[in-house]
Structures are given as structure tokens and as C-alpha cells.
Amino acid sequence: MKNIIFIAPPAAGKGTQSKLISTEYNIPHISTGDLLRDEIKSGSILGKELQKVIDEGKLVSNDIIVKLLRERISRVDCNDGYILDGYPRNIEQATIYKDLLSELKKDIGVVIFMDIDKELALSRTENRLICSFCGASYNTSVAELSPAIEGICDKCGHTLRARTDDNKETFLNRFNTYLIETSPLIDYYNNLGILRIIKVNENDSAQDIFNEIKKIIN
């Protein structure tokens, strides 16, 4: 089983696909955002430093992210592969990550680029809902991701709401940042010969996309 890196603009569905892959192949889904949040929750010295950085509106340094990532991918549950979500975000981080893998004697694996049009990604963003109680997420623009009862969480029965940052202005800012910082990774990994591209179309279900990903993995 290869390690997997996802490259995708906002609302492409990489979170959904990561969960499906993790379940199907029994490998961990590693989100750098989750690593940072978990460290803060732990109350460690590093966690307190991270909280201060975030409170001051600063960016978390590459050194800290790599420290957390090194510890996580060195665990035994990553020996048979893992899914990396949210990192690297730019060429500098890709180079740092490549050096880290060399140090740990791990293979970089495969990079999957989920290509989605801006208009479709915006539509998905504006139709996302999250449970106010358990945090489960839904999307009314995708049939299989819609709640069984409108506005109600399938898992716990509490009310669904739109995320405060799921609006057009925030989406466009995120998408433009993606184009500037992350898009160059496509050429970077293509030149390494490990890039695979999946086109996300309006009528594709999450299962359709997953089937394409399984062809790549298998």
C-alpha cells in the first residue's frame, strides 16, 4: 500500500475520499490541521506555544509542522501507508516533506490531484451543512451526502447549520490562495512521475470518485 497525498481546491471532496480510503484500506488519515488542534488540546508546552501563535494571527512555522508530522508518520500504524491531507501546501513544504521521508526511509507514494471547476466547488461550498452537536458534515448538492431529513443530522438528530466561513467571499479567497500556492505542486509532482489526476464532475457521486481512486491505488 502506498502513501497518498491529496491535492485539491476547497470543496473538491478530499475529506470524504480520505475517510473512504482509510476505511477500505485500514490506513490512517492524517490531517495537519488535526495534528495542530490535538497538540493544543493536550496542553503541552508546544501546544501552548501553538495557541499563542494562532491567537496572534501568525502562521505556524514549517519546523513545528514537520516536528508533529515526523512523530505521527513514525508510528507503527503508518507502516502500511497513510493518507496525508492538508500538507504540503506549497513547493517549500513539498521539498521539506521529501527530505523528511528520505530521513525516515519512507517512500513518497502517490499524489492524487482532484480537479474541480471553481463554479462547482463554490456551489458545493454554499450547500455544505454541519451538525451543531456532533460535527457531522453534509452537502445538499450531493445526493448521497444529503441528510435523510432536511435540516436534521442523521447521526444524532440535532439541527444542521451552514458553517460561518462557507460563503462566497471566503471561498474565493481560499480558492485564489490555492491557485497561487498549491497549484505549482501539480507540476512539481508530475515531474517526479507520481501525479495522478481525477476530474470531479457535477454528476459524479462520492462513490464514483472513490472507484477511480481505487483503480489508482490498486
C-alpha positions as CSV (number, residue, x, y, z in Angstrom):
1,M,0.0,0.0,0.0
2,K,1.4,3.4,-1.0
3,N,1.3,6.6,1.0
4,I,-1.2,9.1,-0.5
5,I,-1.1,12.8,-0.8
6,F,-4.2,14.7,-1.8
7,I,-4.0,18.0,-3.8
8,A,-7.4,19.6,-4.2
9,P,-9.0,23.1,-4.1
10,P,-11.7,23.8,-1.5
11,A,-14.9,21.6,-1.7
12,A,-13.4,19.0,-4.1
13,G,-14.3,16.3,-1.6
14,K,-10.9,15.1,-0.4
15,G,-12.1,14.8,3.2
16,T,-14.9,12.4,2.1
17,Q,-12.5,10.4,0.0
18,S,-9.9,10.3,2.7
19,K,-12.4,8.7,5.1
20,L,-13.5,6.1,2.4
21,I,-9.8,5.2,1.7
22,S,-9.0,5.0,5.4
23,T,-11.9,2.6,6.0
24,E,-11.3,0.5,2.8
25,Y,-7.6,0.0,3.2
26,N,-7.3,0.4,7.0
27,I,-4.7,3.1,6.9
28,P,-4.7,6.4,8.9
29,H,-6.0,9.7,7.6
30,I,-3.5,12.3,8.8
31,S,-4.6,15.9,8.7
32,T,-2.0,18.5,9.7
33,G,-4.9,20.7,11.0
34,D,-5.9,17.9,13.3
35,L,-2.3,17.4,14.4
36,L,-2.1,21.1,15.4
37,R,-5.5,21.0,17.2
38,D,-4.7,17.8,19.1
39,E,-1.4,19.3,20.3
40,I,-3.1,22.4,21.5
41,K,-5.8,20.3,23.3
42,S,-3.0,18.2,25.0
43,G,-1.9,21.3,27.0
44,S,1.8,20.6,26.3
45,I,4.4,23.3,26.1
46,L,4.3,23.1,22.3
47,G,0.6,23.2,22.4
48,K,0.6,26.4,24.4
49,E,3.1,27.9,22.0
50,L,0.9,27.0,19.1
51,Q,-2.2,28.5,20.8
52,K,-0.2,31.8,21.2
53,V,0.8,31.8,17.5
54,I,-2.8,31.2,16.4
55,D,-4.2,33.8,18.8
56,E,-1.7,36.4,17.4
57,G,-2.9,35.5,13.9
58,K,0.5,34.3,12.8
59,L,1.3,31.3,10.6
60,V,2.6,28.1,12.2
61,S,6.2,27.5,11.2
62,N,7.3,24.7,9.0
63,D,9.6,23.5,11.7
64,I,6.7,22.9,14.1
65,I,4.5,21.2,11.5
66,V,7.4,18.9,10.5
67,K,8.1,18.0,14.1
68,L,4.4,16.9,14.6
69,L,4.4,15.1,11.2
70,R,7.6,13.3,11.9
71,E,6.2,11.9,15.2
72,R,2.9,10.9,13.6
73,I,4.2,9.1,10.5
74,S,6.8,7.3,12.6
75,R,4.1,5.4,14.4
76,V,3.5,1.7,13.6
77,D,0.0,2.3,12.1
78,C,1.7,4.2,9.3
79,N,4.0,1.3,8.3
80,D,1.5,0.1,5.6
81,G,0.7,3.6,4.3
82,Y,-1.2,6.7,5.2
83,I,-3.3,9.5,3.7
84,L,-1.8,13.0,4.1
85,D,-4.3,15.8,4.0
86,G,-3.5,19.5,4.1
87,Y,0.2,19.1,3.6
88,P,2.3,20.1,1.7
89,R,0.6,23.3,0.6
90,N,3.5,24.8,-1.5
91,I,6.8,23.9,-3.1
92,E,8.8,24.8,0.0
93,Q,6.8,22.4,2.1
94,A,7.0,19.7,-0.6
95,T,10.8,19.9,-0.5
96,I,10.9,19.7,3.3
97,Y,8.5,16.8,3.3
98,K,10.6,14.9,0.7
99,D,13.7,15.4,2.9
100,L,11.8,14.1,5.9
101,L,10.7,11.0,4.1
102,S,14.3,10.4,3.0
103,E,15.4,10.7,6.6
104,L,12.8,8.2,7.7
105,K,13.4,5.9,4.8
106,K,9.8,6.1,3.6
107,D,8.5,6.3,0.0
108,I,6.6,9.4,-1.1
109,G,3.9,7.2,-2.6
110,V,1.3,8.6,-5.0
111,V,-0.2,12.1,-5.3
112,I,-3.8,12.4,-6.3
113,F,-5.0,15.7,-7.8
114,M,-8.8,16.2,-7.6
115,D,-9.5,18.7,-10.3
116,I,-12.8,20.6,-9.9
117,D,-14.1,23.7,-11.6
118,K,-14.3,26.8,-9.5
119,E,-18.1,27.2,-10.1
120,L,-18.9,23.7,-9.0
121,A,-16.6,24.0,-5.9
122,L,-18.4,27.2,-5.0
123,S,-21.8,25.6,-5.4
124,R,-20.7,22.7,-3.1
125,T,-19.4,25.2,-0.5
126,E,-22.6,27.1,-0.4
127,N,-24.6,23.9,0.2
128,R,-22.5,22.4,3.0
129,L,-24.1,21.9,6.4
130,I,-22.6,20.8,9.7
131,C,-24.3,19.3,12.8
132,S,-24.4,21.8,15.6
133,F,-23.9,19.0,18.1
134,C,-21.8,16.1,16.8
135,G,-19.9,17.9,14.0
136,A,-21.1,15.5,11.2
137,S,-21.0,17.2,7.8
138,Y,-23.4,17.1,4.9
139,N,-23.8,18.6,1.4
140,T,-27.2,19.1,-0.1
141,S,-25.7,19.4,-3.6
142,V,-24.6,15.8,-3.5
143,A,-27.4,13.2,-3.1
144,E,-25.5,10.7,-1.1
145,L,-24.2,13.4,1.3
146,S,-27.6,14.9,2.0
147,P,-29.3,14.3,5.3
148,A,-32.3,11.9,5.3
149,I,-34.5,14.6,6.9
150,E,-33.9,18.2,5.7
151,G,-32.0,20.2,8.3
152,I,-31.6,17.3,10.7
153,C,-28.5,15.2,11.5
154,D,-28.8,11.5,10.6
155,K,-26.4,10.5,13.4
156,C,-27.7,12.4,16.4
157,G,-30.9,14.2,15.4
158,H,-29.7,17.7,16.1
159,T,-30.1,20.7,13.9
160,L,-27.8,21.3,10.9
161,R,-26.4,24.7,10.1
162,A,-24.1,26.3,7.5
163,R,-20.6,27.0,8.6
164,T,-19.9,30.7,9.1
165,D,-17.0,30.6,6.7
166,D,-18.9,28.8,3.9
167,N,-19.7,32.0,2.0
168,K,-18.7,33.2,-1.5
169,E,-16.1,35.8,-0.3
170,T,-14.3,33.3,2.0
171,F,-14.4,30.6,-0.7
172,L,-12.9,32.9,-3.4
173,N,-10.1,33.9,-1.0
174,R,-9.3,30.3,-0.3
175,F,-9.5,29.3,-4.0
176,N,-7.2,32.2,-5.0
177,T,-4.7,31.2,-2.3
178,Y,-4.9,27.6,-3.6
179,L,-4.1,28.8,-7.1
180,I,-1.2,30.9,-6.1
181,E,0.4,28.5,-3.5
182,T,-0.8,25.0,-4.2
183,S,-1.2,24.7,-8.0
184,P,2.6,24.7,-8.6
185,L,2.7,21.4,-6.7
186,I,0.9,19.8,-9.7
187,D,3.9,20.4,-11.9
188,Y,6.3,19.5,-9.1
189,Y,4.8,16.1,-8.5
190,N,4.1,15.5,-12.2
191,N,7.8,16.0,-12.9
192,L,8.5,13.3,-10.2
193,G,6.2,10.9,-12.1
194,I,3.9,10.3,-9.2
195,L,0.9,12.6,-10.0
196,R,-2.5,11.1,-10.8
197,I,-5.4,13.3,-11.9
198,I,-9.1,12.7,-11.2
199,K,-11.6,15.1,-12.7
200,V,-14.6,15.9,-10.4
201,N,-17.7,16.5,-12.4
202,E,-21.1,17.7,-11.3
203,N,-22.9,14.4,-11.7
204,D,-20.1,12.3,-10.1
205,S,-21.1,10.7,-6.8
206,A,-18.6,10.2,-4.0
207,Q,-18.6,6.5,-4.8
208,D,-17.8,7.3,-8.5
209,I,-14.8,9.3,-7.4
210,F,-13.8,6.6,-4.9
211,N,-13.9,3.9,-7.6
212,E,-11.5,6.0,-9.7
213,I,-9.2,6.4,-6.7
214,K,-9.2,2.6,-6.0
215,K,-8.1,2.0,-9.6
216,I,-5.1,4.2,-8.9
217,I,-4.3,2.6,-5.6
218,N,-4.7,-1.0,-6.8
